[in-house]
Amino acid sequence: MTGHMSDYVLAMPYPPSVNSYWRHPTSGPLAGRHMISEKGRAYREAVRAMFLGRKPIAGRLNVEIIMSPPDKRKRDVDNIIKATLDSLTHAGVWGDDSQIDRLSVVRSSVRPGGGLQVTVSIIGA
């Protein structure tokens, strides 16, 4: 938590890209379905474990994500949004990501292993 009572600062691991978060089987009983990949499920569980026992943040939210990529490869900032927001919802940080009214993503410098700093503010608090 930062100096403002309505701000929550969360340190998170760097997520899988949207391209590896989903899987789309083309054969077998799950063919044609869109599912979270094994890598995506592992990330969601790692995030959930970080926030066990936390009371969900209520109200309308502003979320700022500062991404520190793990290397200098070319990356689109929007590729981290889905896994990050889904994981925080799954972890119970908030009730549902439909509470988010404002969302921003800022690229920071490369950091070995990568990481995210997510600041959640209650709008109007």
C-alpha positions in Angstrom: 0.0 0.0 0.0 1.3 3.5 -0.8 0.8 6.8 0.9 -2.8 7.2 -0.3 -5.3 5.0 1.6 -7.0 4.1 -1.7 -3.9 3.0 -3.6 -2.7 -0.6 -3.6 0.7 -1.3 -5.2 1.2 -4.9 -6.2 4.5 -6.5 -7.4 3.9 -9.3 -9.8 5.9 -11.7 -12.1 6.0 -11.0 -15.8 3.0 -12.7 -17.5 2.9 -14.9 -20.5 1.9 -13.0 -23.7 -1.6 -13.2 -24.9 -0.3 -15.5 -27.7 0.8 -18.1 -25.2 -1.9 -17.5 -22.6 -4.6 -19.1 -24.7 -4.6 -22.4 -26.5 -7.0 -23.5 -29.3 -7.1 -27.3 -29.8 -7.8 -28.2 -33.4 -8.6 -31.9 -32.8 -10.1 -34.2 -30.1 -13.0 -33.5 -27.8 -11.9 -29.9 -27.1 -11.4 -28.9 -30.7 -12.7 -25.4 -31.5 -12.7 -24.2 -27.9 -10.6 -21.4 -26.5 -8.9 -22.4 -23.3 -6.3 -21.0 -21.0 -3.0 -22.8 -21.7 -1.0 -24.7 -19.1 1.4 -21.8 -18.9 -1.5 -19.4 -18.4 -3.1 -21.5 -15.7 0.3 -21.8 -13.9 0.6 -18.0 -14.0 -2.9 -17.5 -12.6 -2.2 -19.9 -9.8 1.1 -18.2 -8.9 -0.6 -14.8 -8.7 -3.5 -16.3 -6.7 -1.0 -17.7 -4.2 0.5 -14.3 -3.8 -2.8 -12.7 -2.7 -4.4 -15.4 -0.6 -6.6 -14.1 2.2 -6.8 -10.6 0.7 -10.2 -8.9 0.8 -11.4 -7.9 -2.7 -11.1 -4.2 -3.5 -14.6 -2.7 -4.0 -15.7 0.2 -6.1 -14.7 1.7 -9.5 -11.0 1.3 -10.2 -8.1 2.9 -11.9 -5.3 0.4 -12.8 -1.8 1.4 -13.9 0.6 -1.3 -14.9 4.3 -0.6 -15.2 5.9 -3.4 -17.2 9.6 -4.2 -16.9 10.3 -6.7 -19.8 12.6 -9.6 -19.1 14.8 -8.8 -22.2 15.2 -6.4 -25.1 13.0 -8.4 -27.6 10.3 -6.4 -29.3 7.1 -6.6 -27.3 3.6 -5.0 -27.6 2.4 -3.5 -24.3 -1.1 -4.7 -24.9 0.0 -8.4 -24.9 0.3 -8.4 -21.1 -3.1 -7.0 -20.2 -5.3 -10.1 -20.5 -3.2 -12.5 -18.4 -2.6 -9.8 -15.8 -6.2 -8.7 -15.3 -7.5 -12.3 -15.5 -5.0 -13.4 -12.9 -5.8 -10.6 -10.5 -9.5 -11.3 -10.8 -8.9 -15.0 -10.3 -6.8 -14.1 -7.2 -9.7 -12.1 -5.7 -7.8 -8.8 -5.7 -11.1 -7.3 -7.0 -14.5 -8.8 -7.6 -14.4 -8.5 -11.4 -12.3 -6.6 -13.9 -15.4 -4.9 -15.1 -14.8 -2.6 -12.1 -11.9 -1.0 -14.0 -12.8 2.3 -15.5 -9.3 3.4 -16.4 -6.3 1.3 -17.4 -2.8 2.3 -18.5 0.3 0.4 -19.3 3.7 1.9 -19.2 6.9 0.2 -20.5 9.8 0.6 -18.1 13.4 -0.6 -18.4 14.4 -4.2 -18.9 14.8 -6.2 -15.7 16.2 -9.7 -15.6 13.3 -12.0 -15.2 10.9 -9.2 -15.9 8.1 -8.0 -13.6 5.1 -5.8 -13.2 4.2 -3.1 -10.7 0.4 -2.8 -10.7 -1.1 0.2 -8.9 -4.9 -0.1 -8.2 -6.7 3.1 -7.1 -10.3 3.4 -6.0 -11.8 6.2 -8.1 -13.4 8.8 -5.9 -11.9 7.5 -2.7 
